[in-house]
Amino acid sequence: MTRLFLVRHGQSEWNAVGKWQGQADPPLSELGAKQAFQAASQLPPFGLLAASSLQRAIQTANIFAKAKQLDSGSTVIEDRIKERDAGAFSGLTRSEIDEQFPGYLGNDIWPDDWESDDKLIERLLMGLERLTSTLDESPDIECKDVVAVSHGGCIYALESLCGEGYERIPNLAGRWFEITGGDISLGERMHLLPPEDETLAANFVI
């Protein structure tokens, strides 16, 4: 059994202005970089540090590594744990989505190029399997827990798979998952920042 802490990256430049990101690749904001450094002190022990292939996740993981005096080159980059493809919503604010796609938000209607839950979960599970396998192949690593910097939409999808209802997650908060073979089960949510330092969009933004 491997325990994996899937944590949302620090605030990005698009988070700061309320733009839906999906697989667009804005960097961390200045605040997001400060958040990541602050959060590093609250990280649980881990044997493997990983990140999605999007720069906001890689930058967060690199800040974690530097704060923990680790070689940033040791971070495992896993493309399959990147954010859901938001299709035509990407780059738009909620008001712009409401204007261009009236009636979609609030009614669970998504653009044609939106990545479905099934496709998202399929690739996420493949990505997580690669991370746990990487750890299993390193017998010299004592701690068998993984910290993986990912995205809100990925955390929501896996929580839903495990029967958990939707609840927004701020930057630098995450969820523990336990992985045994091909099975995944839910652990607790964990916040790395105090409430007064958390950033959370006023509306659902990925």
ABEGO torsion letter per residue (X at the ends): XBBBBBBBBBBBAAAAAGBBAEABBBBBBAAAAAAAAAAAAABBBBABBBBBABAAAAAAAAAAAAAAGBBAAABBBBAAABBBBAEAABGBBAAAAAAABBGABGAGBBBAABBBAAAAAAAAAAAAAAAAAAAAABAABABABBBBBBBAAAAAAAAAAAGBBBBBBBBGBBBBBBBBEABBBBBBBBBABBAAABBBBABBBX
